[in-house]
Amino acid sequence: AMNSDMDGDIENQVELEEKTRLINQVLELQNTLEDLSARVDAVKEENLKLKSENQVLGQYIENLMSASSVFQTTDSKSKRK
């Protein structure tokens, strides 16, 4: 009887260690997922900022081009050919 008790204890111990290991893995994966989500959010935010900066620059360049005589004389030059 003594022997089977010990076997049972060892089995329980192994099962407990296995469960603990799995729980730790799950927790680690959850942390990784949280980190990745946070990084994705940060990248999205940065992307939106860059997009709007890009629009502002595009508008600025358009305004410069329309104000500059260099870009406006192209029409008359092409007509001369």
Phi and psi in degrees as GROMACS dihedral restraints (atoms count N, CA, C in turn):
[ dihedral_restraints ]
;  ai    aj    ak    al  type     phi  dphi    fc
    3     4     5     6     1   -56.8    20    10
    4     5     6     7     1   -43.1    20    10
    6     7     8     9     1   -64.4    20    10
    7     8     9    10     1   -45.6    20    10
    9    10    11    12     1   -65.5    20    10
   10    11    12    13     1   -32.6    20    10
   12    13    14    15     1   -61.0    20    10
   13    14    15    16     1   -45.0    20    10
   15    16    17    18     1   -64.8    20    10
   16    17    18    19     1   -41.9    20    10
   18    19    20    21     1   -58.8    20    10
   19    20    21    22     1   -43.2    20    10
   21    22    23    24     1   -61.6    20    10
   22    23    24    25     1   -42.9    20    10
   24    25    26    27     1   -60.6    20    10
   25    26    27    28     1   -44.5    20    10
   27    28    29    30     1   -63.4    20    10
   28    29    30    31     1   -43.2    20    10
   30    31    32    33     1   -59.6    20    10
   31    32    33    34     1   -45.2    20    10
   33    34    35    36     1   -60.7    20    10
   34    35    36    37     1   -41.9    20    10
   36    37    38    39     1   -61.0    20    10
   37    38    39    40     1   -47.3    20    10
   39    40    41    42     1   -62.2    20    10
   40    41    42    43     1   -43.7    20    10
   42    43    44    45     1   -62.1    20    10
   43    44    45    46     1   -43.5    20    10
   45    46    47    48     1   -62.6    20    10
   46    47    48    49     1   -44.6    20    10
   48    49    50    51     1   -62.6    20    10
   49    50    51    52     1   -41.0    20    10
   51    52    53    54     1   -62.7    20    10
   52    53    54    55     1   -45.9    20    10
   54    55    56    57     1   -61.5    20    10
   55    56    57    58     1   -44.4    20    10
   57    58    59    60     1   -59.8    20    10
   58    59    60    61     1   -43.0    20    10
   60    61    62    63     1   -62.3    20    10
   61    62    63    64     1   -44.4    20    10
   63    64    65    66     1   -64.8    20    10
   64    65    66    67     1   -42.6    20    10
   66    67    68    69     1   -60.5    20    10
   67    68    69    70     1   -43.9    20    10
   69    70    71    72     1   -62.4    20    10
   70    71    72    73     1   -39.3    20    10
   72    73    74    75     1   -62.8    20    10
   73    74    75    76     1   -44.7    20    10
   75    76    77    78     1   -61.7    20    10
   76    77    78    79     1   -44.7    20    10
   78    79    80    81     1   -61.8    20    10
   79    80    81    82     1   -40.7    20    10
   81    82    83    84     1   -63.2    20    10
   82    83    84    85     1   -43.5    20    10
   84    85    86    87     1   -63.5    20    10
   85    86    87    88     1   -38.7    20    10
   87    88    89    90     1   -63.0    20    10
   88    89    90    91     1   -42.1    20    10
   90    91    92    93     1   -62.7    20    10
   91    92    93    94     1   -43.6    20    10
   93    94    95    96     1   -59.7    20    10
   94    95    96    97     1   -43.7    20    10
   96    97    98    99     1   -62.5    20    10
   97    98    99   100     1   -42.4    20    10
   99   100   101   102     1   -61.2    20    10
  100   101   102   103     1   -45.5    20    10
  102   103   104   105     1   -59.5    20    10
  103   104   105   106     1   -46.5    20    10
  105   106   107   108     1   -63.3    20    10
  106   107   108   109     1   -41.9    20    10
  108   109   110   111     1   -60.8    20    10
  109   110   111   112     1   -43.0    20    10
  111   112   113   114     1   -62.4    20    10
  112   113   114   115     1   -40.7    20    10
  114   115   116   117     1   -66.3    20    10
  115   116   117   118     1   -41.5    20    10
  117   118   119   120     1   -60.1    20    10
  118   119   120   121     1   -44.8    20    10
  120   121   122   123     1   -59.7    20    10
  121   122   123   124     1   -43.7    20    10
  123   124   125   126     1   -62.4    20    10
  124   125   126   127     1   -42.8    20    10
  126   127   128   129     1   -65.2    20    10
  127   128   129   130     1   -41.1    20    10
  129   130   131   132     1   -59.5    20    10
  130   131   132   133     1   -45.2    20    10
  132   133   134   135     1   -60.6    20    10
  133   134   135   136     1   -48.0    20    10
  135   136   137   138     1   -58.9    20    10
  136   137   138   139     1   -42.2    20    10
  138   139   140   141     1   -61.2    20    10
  139   140   141   142     1   -43.5    20    10
  141   142   143   144     1   -63.0    20    10
  142   143   144   145     1   -41.9    20    10
  144   145   146   147     1   -60.7    20    10
  145   146   147   148     1   -46.9    20    10
  147   148   149   150     1   -63.3    20    10
  148   149   150   151     1   -40.2    20    10
  150   151   152   153     1   -59.5    20    10
  151   152   153   154     1   -46.4    20    10
  153   154   155   156     1   -69.8    20    10
  154   155   156   157     1   -36.0    20    10
  156   157   158   159     1   -61.6    20    10
  157   158   159   160     1   -40.0    20    10
  159   160   161   162     1   -63.3    20    10
  160   161   162   163     1   -40.6    20    10
  162   163   164   165     1   -63.6    20    10
  163   164   165   166     1   -43.1    20    10
  165   166   167   168     1   -60.6    20    10
  166   167   168   169     1   -45.1    20    10
  168   169   170   171     1   -62.7    20    10
  169   170   171   172     1   -42.9    20    10
  171   172   173   174     1   -59.0    20    10
  172   173   174   175     1   -44.2    20    10
  174   175   176   177     1   -62.7    20    10
  175   176   177   178     1   -43.5    20    10
  177   178   179   180     1   -60.7    20    10
  178   179   180   181     1   -45.6    20    10
  180   181   182   183     1   -63.9    20    10
  181   182   183   184     1   -42.3    20    10
  183   184   185   186     1   -58.9    20    10
  184   185   186   187     1   -44.6    20    10
  186   187   188   189     1   -62.2    20    10
  187   188   189   190     1   -42.6    20    10
  189   190   191   192     1   -60.8    20    10
  190   191   192   193     1   -45.4    20    10
  192   193   194   195     1   -64.1    20    10
  193   194   195   196     1   -39.9    20    10
  195   196   197   198     1   -73.1    20    10
  196   197   198   199     1   -25.4    20    10
  198   199   200   201     1   -83.4    20    10
  199   200   201   202     1   -19.0    20    10
  201   202   203   204     1   -89.6    20    10
  202   203   204   205     1   134.6    20    10
  204   205   206   207     1   -69.7    20    10
  205   206   207   208     1   -26.3    20    10
  207   208   209   210     1   -55.6    20    10
  208   209   210   211     1   -44.3    20    10
  210   211   212   213     1   -79.8    20    10
  211   212   213   214     1   -18.2    20    10
  213   214   215   216     1   -87.2    20    10
  214   215   216   217     1   -21.9    20    10
  216   217   218   219     1   -78.8    20    10
  217   218   219   220     1    -8.4    20    10
  219   220   221   222     1   -60.6    20    10
  220   221   222   223     1   -34.6    20    10
  222   223   224   225     1   -61.2    20    10
  223   224   225   226     1   -50.8    20    10
  225   226   227   228     1   -67.8    20    10
  226   227   228   229     1   -32.9    20    10
  228   229   230   231     1   -64.2    20    10
  229   230   231   232     1   -43.3    20    10
  231   232   233   234     1   -68.8    20    10
  232   233   234   235     1   -27.7    20    10
  234   235   236   237     1   -72.3    20    10
  235   236   237   238     1   -31.3    20    10
  237   238   239   240     1   -65.9    20    10
  238   239   240   241     1   -31.0    20    10
